[in-house]
Amino acid sequence: MGEIVVVRDGCGPEVLLVHGGAGPRTTWGAIAPLADRWTLAYVHRRGYPPSPPPQERQDFEVDALDLAPLFVGRPHVVAHSYGVLGTLIAAAAAPGSVRSLTLIEPPLNYLVPDDPEVARLERIGDAVLTHGMDMDPAELREFLHLAGAPIGDGPLPKEVVAGVRRAHGGRPTSEARPQLDAIRDAGVPVLVASGDHAAAVERICDALADALGGKRSVHPGAGHFVAAAPGFAEQLETFLRKSVTWRGSSSR
């Protein structure tokens, strides 16, 4: 299938950045100044140039295979949204290969069973992957708003439509079941971050932090794109520096 592209900037310990449905520039632009002290390694998932397109569809299992060789140097890993799924699968297969994990608003809805709001979030998220632009227009707008897409009251912007079409046919997030116990048992330092813009997302992040014995941080102000929120970059850098010796304690 060809290798994915990773663009590196800066100097210092490597921080591997794994984006979700939006590209690296949109997802990580706000933390670019960290390159003064860290090597920021921007992963471009399949379908996001200059990486090659997916052979069949967006698939978190393929993401995991792509990421595994990038863990050889034992980087810190920061992942967002759909990108968290492949990251967790790859990390669970070789937990000693990551120095730390920072996980931002992943669609791991199964961690909060019997919650109507979480169930709805899973349903409309999977509908975007299954039906794309053909799904119910009101629910599509609801999902895009939660996902931080720049939409107004008029027609959807061309770049948003292109993003929906790129995601269409992707593997549903409801099929993801990463082996979280392997990561927790290995004592990998974990930070789970969210943007305090949707109660269901907050509950998912709480549950993930509990499952991994991780720390929690909440950063309002940028919606789903938490990396752009005030204070996130500082919190991330503090966590990266402390994670060398930290062995995990759950707190919010």
N, C-alpha and C positions, 0 to 999 in steps of 0.2 A: 504493500500500500504506500510505501514511501514514509520517511520519517517526518514528524512534525517539526516546526521551526520554533526555536527559543532565541529571543533577542535579549542580550545581557547589557546592563548599564551599571556603572558605578564600581566601587571597590569595597572589599571587606567580605565577611561571611555571606554565603549565597542564600537568598530568599527567593524560592521558586513560587511564582504567582500564576495561579490557575483560574482563568475566568470562567464564567458560566455562559448564559445566552447572549450577553453583550460582549463586545470585543475587549482586548486588553486595554486600549487607550481609554475607553469609557469607564471601565471598571477600576483601573488602577492609577489613572492620571494624577489624582490628588496626593498620592504617596510617593510620587517621583522624587521629591527632595531627599528621601531616605538614601538615595544613591550616593550621597556624600559619605556615608558610613557603611553601606551594605551593597553587595552586588545584587541588583534586582534582575531576576531572570524571568522575562515575560513569555510564558507559554502561549502559543497560538494553537488552539484545539483544531481538529480537522474541520474544514469548512470555513476557516477564518484565515484568509491570506496573510502571509505567504505560505502557510501550511497547505497541503493538498486537501482536496475534498474527501469526505468519507466515502468508503467503497459502496456502502448501502444507505446508512442513515447515521444521525447523531446517536451515539451509544456509549453509555458510561463504562461498559466493560471494555470497549476499545480504548477509551480514554485511559483506563487503568493500565492497559498494555503499553500505551504510549508513554505514560508517566514513569513506569517502573525503571527504565534505564536512566532516567533523569535523577533518580534517588541515589545513584551510586556514590556521589560525593557527600551524602548525608546532609542535605540542605534543610533549612527551615522551609515549611510549605504553608502558603496562604491560599485558600481556595474560596470561591464565591459561587453560591447558588448551584446550578447543575454541575459545575466543576467540582463541587465537594464530593459527589458520588464516586467518580473515578478515583479521586484522591484517596478516599477512605478505603476503597477496595485495594488499591495498590499498597497503601500503608499497612493494611491488615495482613497482607501477604508477606511483608517484610518490615515489621515495625521498627526494627533496629536501624533501618535505612533513612529515617527522618529524624531530624534534631528536635523539631516541634511541629505542631499543627495549629493553624489558625483557621477556623471554619466559620464562614459567614452565610447565614440564612439559607441552609440547605433544605431541599424539598424532601425531607425524611419524615413524611407524614405518619407513617406507621408507628412511630415512637409515641404518638398520642392517640391511642385507640378510643373509639366511642365518644369523640368530640365532634359535634356537628360542624363547627366552623373549620376545623382542620380537615374533615371529610370533604367539605365543599371546596376548600382550597385544592385538595388533591384532585377532585373531579374536574374542575375547570382547567387546572394545569395540564392534566393528561388529555383533556379535550383539545387544547391548543396543539399538542403533539400529534394527536390522532386526526384532527379535522382541519387544522390550520385556519385559513381565512373563511372556511365554510362553516365554522362553528357559530353558535348563537352570537350575534353582534354585541348584545349587551354584556354577555358573559366574557366575550373576548376583551371588551374595553375594561371590564372589572379586573381581569387578570393582568392586562397590560399596565393598568394603574398600579396594582400591587407590585408588579415587576419593575416599576420605575421608568417605564417607557414615556417619552415626551409626547403625550397626546393631549389634545384639546377637545372642543365640542364638535369640530368639523371633521372632514375626512382624515383618515389616518395618514401621517406623513409617510413618504416613500420609503425612508430608511426603516420605519417601524414595520411596514408591510414586508419589506425584504427580510427582516429578522424573523417574522412569523413564518414566512415561506421556508426559510433555512431550518427552522425548528420542526416544521411539519414532517411527520413520519418518524421522528426521533423515538428512541426507546422510552416508554413511559417511566416516570420516576417511581411509580408505585411498585415496580418490579425490583427496585434496588433494596438489597439486604446486606449491607457491608458487615463484616465480622468485627463488631465494635469491641467485643471482649478481648480480642487479640491485641488491640491497641491499648486498652486499659491495663491489661495484665503486664504489658511491656513497660508501663510507666512513662509513656510518651507524654511530654507536656502538651496540654491542649488549651486553647482559648476559643470559646464560642461567642461570636459577636452578632448583634442584631441592631436594627434601626428604630425599634419602638413605633412602628407605623401600622402594625397589624397584630391583634391579640393572638391569632392562631400561630403566626410565625414565632412570636415570643415563647409560646408554650412548646413548640417544637424545639427551639434552641435550648430552653430550660431542660427538656428531656434528654437532649443530646449531651449537654454538659454533665448531667447526672450519670448517663450511661458510660461516659468516658472518664469520669472523675476529673473533669476539666473546670477551668475558670470560666466565668460569664462576664461579658461587658455589653453595655447597651449604649448606643450612640445615636440619639435622635438628630434629625436635621437634613438627612439626605435620602430618606426612604430606603428602598432596597439596596441602593448603592452605598453601603455603610462605610466603605473605605474613604468616601468623600465627606463624611460627617465630621463636625468639629471634635477634635480630641482623639479621633481614631488613630491617626499616625503616631501620636505620642504614646497612646496605650499599647499599640503594636510593638513599638520599639522597646518599651519597658519590658513587655512580655518576652520578646526575643532575647534580651540581655539576661533576664532572670531564668530563662528556661534551661540554661546550661546545667543548673544544679537542682531546679525545681522538680519535684516528683509527683505533683498533683494534689490539689485540694479544691473541692467544689465550693464556689462562692459566687455571689451575684453583686 
